[in-house]
């Protein structure tokens, strides 16, 4: 069900801070038309940290409606409260999502046994496939490979998004997890090599801006044409880096605004628009790539 280029979609907003559903529909169509394999709705890039539950659910609901079954939607449902994550997952599974992306609990700094218990409880409570999400640069907590291996045998836990960028973890994970467990990169810069070394897909920020190239790169790697995958990725390396010169999703939102796909570059406080130097940097790159005139 899940493979290839999966976009970690932004949540477009109006200057008032309200969600811009017209732009969201435009973005979803952009991905359907450009070969994106699935959408993660309201994950980190979708500003999940600042969307209250009712709004979070509504954005996912609208995203499912806008795809109209063309590609799967994975709902971001993580929380550092196990019960909150369960409750959110239960709401999402009734919306027609194809999966849940559940982040390692942040701030609490749970032990490995605590993380195992947390994810087992979430998986026990849902009928929708669960993908683990490890991003220690944001959560501080870091689930280790042995814990992931144990969780990989739960029938509802089908994969992990690994945003560490550490390819040695991938090599080790492949020897430990269940045979059908899916391995996704959450780090665009190392995503191509992740695929070439046995990964199944990339949950990508870059795909917000260059979905067709990301799709082509992922398809080439999946077919075993690693030379072509690396050649395509070379065209994306500077974009992978530039999108993170300020905290995500500050630069992706500005880029999509300049591309005319998001009506406004608005972010939820405490995030604000990029510095003028950053604006100039991304705009110059998009022009060099032929994305902007």
C-alpha positions as CSV (number, residue, x, y, z in Angstrom):
1,X,0.0,0.0,0.0
2,X,2.8,2.5,0.9
3,X,5.9,2.9,-1.1
4,X,8.0,5.5,-3.1
5,X,7.6,9.2,-2.8
6,X,5.3,10.2,0.1
7,X,4.9,13.9,0.7
8,X,4.9,15.4,4.2
9,X,2.4,18.0,3.2
10,X,2.3,21.5,4.5
11,X,-1.0,22.9,5.9
12,X,-1.7,26.2,4.0
13,X,-3.1,29.1,6.1
14,X,-4.7,32.4,5.6
15,X,-3.3,35.6,7.1
16,X,-5.8,35.3,9.9
17,X,-4.3,31.9,10.8
18,X,-7.3,29.9,9.6
19,X,-6.6,26.9,7.3
20,X,-6.7,27.8,3.6
21,X,-8.7,24.9,2.2
22,X,-8.8,26.2,-1.3
23,X,-5.0,26.1,-1.4
24,X,-5.0,22.7,0.3
25,X,-7.2,21.3,-2.5
26,X,-4.8,22.9,-5.1
27,X,-1.8,21.2,-3.4
28,X,-3.4,17.8,-3.2
29,X,-4.2,18.0,-6.9
30,X,-0.6,19.0,-7.6
31,X,0.6,15.8,-6.0
32,X,-1.9,13.6,-7.7
33,X,-0.9,15.0,-11.0
34,X,2.9,14.8,-10.4
35,X,3.2,11.2,-9.3
36,X,3.3,11.4,-5.5
37,X,2.5,8.0,-4.1
38,X,0.8,9.1,-0.8
39,X,0.3,12.1,1.4
40,X,1.1,12.5,5.1
41,X,-1.5,15.0,6.4
42,X,-0.7,17.1,9.5
43,X,2.6,15.6,10.4
44,X,5.5,17.8,11.5
45,X,5.6,19.7,8.2
46,X,1.8,20.2,8.5
47,X,2.3,22.0,11.8
48,X,0.6,19.4,13.9
49,X,2.1,21.0,17.0
50,X,-0.1,24.1,16.7
51,X,-3.3,22.7,15.3
52,X,-6.0,21.9,17.9
53,X,-7.6,18.5,17.7
54,X,-10.8,19.7,15.9
55,X,-8.8,21.5,13.2
56,X,-6.3,18.7,12.9
57,X,-9.1,16.2,12.2
58,X,-10.8,18.6,9.7
59,X,-7.6,19.1,7.7
60,X,-7.1,15.3,7.4
61,X,-10.8,14.9,6.5
62,X,-10.6,17.5,3.8
63,X,-7.3,16.0,2.5
64,X,-9.0,12.6,2.2
65,X,-11.9,14.2,0.3
66,X,-9.6,16.1,-2.0
67,X,-7.7,13.0,-3.0
68,X,-10.9,11.2,-3.9
69,X,-9.2,7.9,-3.6
70,X,-6.5,8.7,-6.1
71,X,-3.6,8.2,-3.6
72,X,-3.6,7.1,0.1
73,X,-3.6,9.6,3.0
74,X,-1.6,8.9,6.1
75,X,-2.7,10.9,9.1
76,X,-0.2,12.3,11.6
77,X,-1.6,11.2,15.0
78,X,1.4,11.2,17.4
79,X,1.3,12.6,20.9
80,X,3.4,12.4,24.0
81,X,0.3,11.3,25.9
82,X,-0.6,7.7,24.9
83,X,-4.3,8.2,25.5
84,X,-4.3,11.4,23.4
85,X,-2.6,9.5,20.6
86,X,-5.2,6.7,20.8
87,X,-8.1,9.1,20.9
88,X,-6.7,11.0,17.8
89,X,-6.1,7.8,16.0
90,X,-9.7,6.6,16.7
91,X,-11.0,9.8,15.2
92,X,-8.8,9.5,12.1
93,X,-9.7,5.9,11.3
94,X,-13.3,6.9,10.7
95,X,-12.2,9.5,8.0
96,X,-11.0,7.0,5.5
97,X,-7.3,7.3,6.0
98,X,-5.0,4.5,4.9
99,X,-2.6,4.7,7.8
100,X,-1.5,6.6,10.9
101,X,2.0,8.1,11.5
102,X,2.8,8.1,15.2
103,X,5.8,10.0,16.5
104,X,8.0,8.9,19.3
105,X,6.7,10.7,22.5
106,X,8.4,14.0,22.9
107,X,9.4,15.9,26.0
108,X,8.6,13.0,28.4
109,X,11.8,11.2,27.5
110,X,10.4,7.7,28.0
111,X,12.5,4.6,28.4
112,X,12.6,2.0,25.6
113,X,10.1,-0.2,27.5
114,X,7.8,2.8,27.8
115,X,8.0,3.5,24.0
116,X,7.2,-0.2,23.3
117,X,4.2,0.0,25.6
118,X,3.1,3.3,24.1
119,X,3.1,2.1,20.5
120,X,1.6,-1.3,21.4
121,X,-1.3,0.5,23.1
122,X,-1.9,2.7,20.0
123,X,-1.7,-0.3,17.7
124,X,-4.0,-2.4,19.9
125,X,-6.7,0.4,19.7
126,X,-6.9,0.8,16.0
127,X,-7.8,-1.1,12.9
128,X,-5.7,1.2,10.7
129,X,-2.0,0.4,9.9
130,X,0.5,2.3,12.1
131,X,3.8,3.7,11.0
132,X,6.3,4.6,13.7
133,X,8.1,8.0,13.4
134,X,11.5,8.5,14.9
135,X,12.8,12.1,14.8
136,X,15.1,12.5,17.8
137,X,16.3,16.0,16.6
138,X,12.8,17.2,17.6
139,X,11.6,14.7,20.2
140,X,14.9,14.2,22.1
141,X,13.7,10.6,22.7
142,X,15.2,8.1,20.3
143,X,13.7,4.6,19.8
144,X,16.4,2.1,19.3
145,X,16.4,-0.7,16.7
146,X,15.8,-3.5,19.2
147,X,12.6,-1.8,20.3
148,X,11.5,-1.2,16.7
149,X,12.2,-4.9,15.9
150,X,10.0,-6.0,18.8
151,X,7.2,-3.6,17.6
152,X,7.6,-4.8,14.0
153,X,5.8,-8.1,14.9
154,X,2.6,-6.3,15.9
155,X,0.1,-7.0,13.1
156,X,-1.0,-3.3,13.0
157,X,2.5,-1.8,13.1
158,X,3.7,-1.9,9.5
159,X,6.7,0.3,9.2
160,X,8.9,3.2,10.5
161,X,9.8,6.7,9.2
162,X,13.4,7.1,10.3
163,X,14.4,10.8,10.2
164,X,17.9,10.3,11.8
165,X,19.7,10.3,8.4
166,X,21.9,7.5,9.8
167,X,22.2,4.8,7.1
168,X,24.0,2.4,9.5
169,X,20.7,2.2,11.4
170,X,18.9,1.1,8.2
171,X,21.5,-1.7,7.7
172,X,21.0,-2.9,11.3
173,X,17.2,-2.6,11.2
174,X,17.0,-4.8,8.0
175,X,18.5,-7.7,9.9
176,X,16.1,-7.4,12.9
177,X,12.6,-6.4,11.8
178,X,9.8,-8.6,10.5
179,X,10.2,-9.5,6.8
180,X,7.2,-7.4,5.7
181,X,8.1,-4.3,7.8
182,X,8.4,-1.2,5.7
183,X,11.3,1.2,6.0
184,X,10.9,4.9,5.1
185,X,13.5,7.6,5.2
186,X,12.4,10.9,6.8
187,X,15.6,12.7,5.7
188,X,15.6,14.0,2.2
189,X,19.3,14.5,2.0
190,X,20.1,10.8,2.6
191,X,16.8,9.5,1.2
192,X,18.2,8.4,-2.2
193,X,20.9,6.3,-0.5
194,X,18.3,5.0,2.0
195,X,16.4,3.6,-1.0
196,X,19.4,2.3,-2.8
197,X,20.3,0.3,0.4
198,X,16.9,-1.4,0.7
199,X,14.4,1.3,1.9
200,X,10.9,1.3,0.6
201,X,10.2,5.0,0.3
202,X,10.9,8.6,1.4
203,X,8.4,10.6,3.5
204,X,9.6,13.9,2.0
205,X,9.6,17.6,2.6
206,X,11.3,18.2,-0.8
207,X,8.3,16.5,-2.5
208,X,6.3,19.5,-1.6
209,X,8.3,21.5,-4.1
210,X,9.5,19.0,-6.7
211,X,7.1,16.1,-6.6
212,X,7.7,14.8,-10.1
213,X,11.5,14.6,-9.6
214,X,11.1,12.9,-6.2
215,X,8.7,10.4,-7.8
216,X,11.1,9.6,-10.6
217,X,14.0,9.2,-8.2
218,X,12.0,6.8,-6.0
219,X,10.8,4.8,-9.0
220,X,14.3,4.4,-10.4
221,X,15.6,3.2,-7.1
222,X,12.7,0.8,-6.7
223,X,13.5,-0.7,-10.1
224,X,17.1,-1.2,-9.2
225,X,18.4,1.6,-11.5
226,X,20.5,3.2,-8.8
227,X,22.6,5.2,-11.2
228,X,19.5,7.0,-12.5
229,X,18.2,7.5,-9.0
230,X,21.4,9.1,-8.0
231,X,21.5,11.2,-11.1
232,X,18.0,12.6,-10.4
233,X,18.9,13.1,-6.8
234,X,21.9,15.3,-7.8
235,X,19.4,17.7,-9.2
236,X,17.7,17.9,-5.8
237,X,20.6,18.0,-3.4
238,X,20.7,21.8,-3.1
239,X,16.9,21.9,-2.6
240,X,17.1,19.2,0.1
241,X,19.5,21.5,2.0
242,X,18.0,24.9,1.3
243,X,14.5,23.8,2.5
244,X,16.0,23.5,6.0
245,X,18.0,26.7,6.3
246,X,15.2,27.7,8.7
247,X,13.1,25.4,10.7
248,X,10.7,23.3,8.7
249,X,8.1,24.2,7.3
250,X,9.2,27.9,7.1
251,X,11.0,27.6,3.7
252,X,8.7,25.1,2.0
253,X,5.7,27.3,2.8
254,X,7.5,30.4,1.3
255,X,8.5,28.4,-1.8
256,X,4.9,27.2,-2.4
257,X,3.7,30.7,-1.9
258,X,6.1,32.0,-4.6
259,X,5.1,29.0,-6.9
260,X,1.4,30.1,-6.6
261,X,0.3,26.9,-5.0
262,X,-0.3,28.4,-1.6
263,X,-2.1,31.7,-1.5
264,X,-0.2,32.9,1.5
265,X,3.1,32.0,3.3
266,X,1.4,32.2,6.8
267,X,2.7,30.0,9.6
268,X,1.2,29.5,13.1
269,X,3.0,31.2,15.9
270,X,5.6,30.7,17.2
271,X,6.8,30.1,13.7
272,X,7.1,33.2,11.5
273,X,8.0,33.9,7.8
274,X,11.6,33.5,6.7
275,X,14.2,36.2,6.9
276,X,14.6,38.2,3.7
277,X,18.0,36.6,3.0
278,X,16.4,33.1,3.2
279,X,13.6,34.3,0.9
280,X,16.1,35.4,-1.6
281,X,18.1,32.1,-1.3
282,X,15.2,29.8,-2.0
283,X,13.8,32.0,-4.8
284,X,17.1,32.1,-6.5
285,X,17.4,28.3,-6.3
286,X,13.8,27.8,-7.6
287,X,14.7,30.0,-10.6
288,X,17.8,28.1,-11.3
289,X,15.8,24.8,-11.2
290,X,13.3,26.2,-13.6
291,X,10.5,26.0,-11.0
292,X,10.1,29.8,-10.9
293,X,10.4,32.1,-13.9
